[in-house]
């Protein structure tokens, strides 16, 4: 299915539903549809913005910076892997911990739907819950 918005056509793509810190150096991300594993597990298809002037902790982009290929998350900074077999849930694991009290925003791009390739846009929308405040220690959900 192809959706038309004005004069441009938009190919179907998954949207990030939520990003949530689950450990000092891990973020769980969830998509609304099953994704292409190759594009979803390429850490360079992700940016994390912080509310600091310069990137801090797990962030690759500061608040005033535009996202570019040069400031995506590099492989030496972290990795992303499936959290289960749903192809909708992934865990980002970083070399460094998130900084406590810092606002982080997860910005995935170029993640295609399962069975497709080549999506070239952003994977977040107006209803994505892709922001969280960094915490040094994180308790599992339900134990708070």
C-alpha positions in Angstrom: 0.0 0.0 0.0 1.4 3.4 -0.9 0.0 6.5 0.8 0.1 9.9 -0.9 0.7 13.1 1.0 0.2 16.1 -1.2 2.6 15.6 -4.1 4.9 13.0 -2.5 4.4 9.4 -2.1 5.2 7.7 1.2 6.1 4.0 1.2 4.8 2.1 4.2 7.3 2.0 7.1 7.3 1.0 10.8 6.9 3.7 13.4 8.7 3.8 16.8 6.0 3.3 19.5 8.2 3.7 22.6 11.8 4.0 23.8 12.4 3.2 27.4 15.6 2.9 29.5 15.7 -0.6 31.1 19.2 -0.6 32.5 21.9 2.1 33.0 23.3 1.3 29.5 20.3 -0.2 27.7 17.2 1.2 26.0 14.3 -1.0 24.9 12.6 0.2 21.6 9.3 -1.0 20.2 8.0 -0.6 16.7 4.3 -0.7 15.6 5.0 -3.4 12.9 7.4 -6.2 12.2 10.7 -4.8 10.7 13.4 -5.8 8.4 16.1 -7.1 10.8 19.0 -5.9 8.7 17.9 -2.3 8.8 16.6 -2.4 12.4 19.8 -3.9 13.8 22.1 -1.4 12.0 23.1 0.9 14.9 24.1 3.6 12.4 20.4 3.9 11.5 19.8 5.5 15.0 20.5 8.8 16.6 20.0 9.7 20.2 19.6 13.4 21.0 20.3 14.8 24.4 19.2 18.1 25.9 22.8 19.1 26.4 24.6 21.4 24.0 27.0 18.6 23.2 26.2 14.9 23.1 26.4 13.3 26.6 26.3 9.8 27.9 24.5 7.6 25.3 23.7 10.5 23.0 25.2 11.0 19.6 23.6 14.4 18.9 23.3 17.6 21.0 20.1 19.6 21.2 21.0 22.1 18.5 22.5 19.7 16.0 20.9 18.4 12.9 21.0 14.7 12.4 23.4 13.6 9.7 25.2 10.5 8.7 28.3 11.7 10.5 26.5 11.9 13.9 24.5 8.7 13.9 25.4 6.2 16.6 28.8 4.6 15.6 29.3 0.8 16.1 32.0 1.5 18.7 29.5 3.3 20.9 26.9 0.6 21.0 24.8 -2.1 19.3 21.2 -3.1 18.8 19.8 -6.6 18.9 16.3 -8.2 18.9 14.8 -8.4 22.4 12.6 -11.4 21.3 11.3 -13.1 18.2 8.6 -10.5 17.4 10.7 -8.4 15.1 9.1 -5.3 16.9 11.2 -5.1 20.1 14.9 -4.3 20.3 17.5 -3.6 22.9 20.1 -0.9 22.4 23.2 -1.6 24.5 25.8 1.1 24.9 29.4 1.2 26.1 28.6 4.1 28.4 25.7 4.6 30.8 22.9 7.2 30.3 23.5 10.3 32.4 21.0 10.7 35.2 18.6 13.6 34.7 19.4 14.2 31.0 16.6 14.1 28.5 17.2 11.7 25.6 15.2 11.3 22.4 15.6 8.2 20.2 15.5 9.0 16.5 15.5 5.9 14.2 15.7 6.4 10.4 15.9 4.0 7.4 14.2 1.1 9.1 12.1 -0.8 6.6 9.1 -3.1 7.1 9.7 -6.9 7.2 10.1 -8.1 3.6 11.0 -4.7 2.3 14.1 -2.6 2.0 15.1 0.9 1.0 12.9 3.1 3.3 14.8 6.5 3.4 12.9 8.5 6.0 12.4 8.9 9.8 10.7 6.1 11.8 9.1 8.3 14.4 5.9 10.2 14.4 3.8 12.6 16.5 2.6 9.9 18.8 6.0 8.1 19.3 7.0 8.0 22.9 10.7 8.2 22.1 11.9 10.5 24.9 13.0 9.5 28.4 15.0 10.9 31.3 18.3 9.1 32.0 18.5 7.2 35.2 21.7 5.7 36.7 19.8 2.6 38.1 16.6 1.3 36.5 14.2 -1.1 38.2 12.2 -3.5 36.1 8.7 -2.3 35.2 6.2 -3.3 37.9 8.7 -3.1 40.8 8.6 0.7 41.0 
